[in-house]
Structure formats: structure tokens, C-alpha cells
Amino acid sequence: MHNDEVYTRRHVHQFNMGDVEDPELYAAGPIYEWQLTDMGKWVMKHGLDPTFHTHVNPMTYGYVINITAHITDRRWTEFLLRWPAP
């Protein structure tokens, strides 16, 4: 809870990376570029504690980077209307 509103952690963006020596270092560029998009700006403004999580992708011998943020249900509905899932 923050300011008497309930926030839920939501998955807001994902991208793949190849096999690199330091995935956190190589993820910094795409994360920064995503923050400059309309979606990234919206999440940075309305979401709490945006973080990224790195997971190994055994199918490609690379990595999957997931970005999450805590967002209220009302704002999450707005997010899904602006950027529908494929």
C-alpha cells in the first residue's frame, strides 16, 4: 500500500538477449531506450519500484530480461488499454 492505494507487481516489458558475459551490463542500453518510449515514460511515472529481472533462456543459450513495476489496478487497466498484449 502506498497513499492508501493497493499496488500489485505487474510484468510491463520483456526482451531477449544473446549469450553475453555480463547480462546486467548489456541490458542497461535496451532498458534505457525503453524508458524513453511512451510505455517506459508511463511506467516510470505511474509505477512504483520498477525493477528488472534476468533469467537464463535455455532454448537460445541467452537471457530473458523482464521489467516489473508495482501498479494499481486502475492504472493497470489503463496500461492494458494503451498497450494491449499481443
Number of C-alpha atoms within 10 A of each C-alpha: 9 8 6 6 10 11 19 16 14 16 15 21 16 14 12 17 18 13 13 13 8 8 18 13 9 13 19 12 10 13 18 11 10 14 14 12 11 12 16 17 13 14 23 15 9 15 22 17 12 17 11 18 11 16 13 15 15 9 7 12 11 15 20 18 21 17 16 21 21 21 24 20 14 9 15 19 13 12 18 11 10 11 12 9 8 3
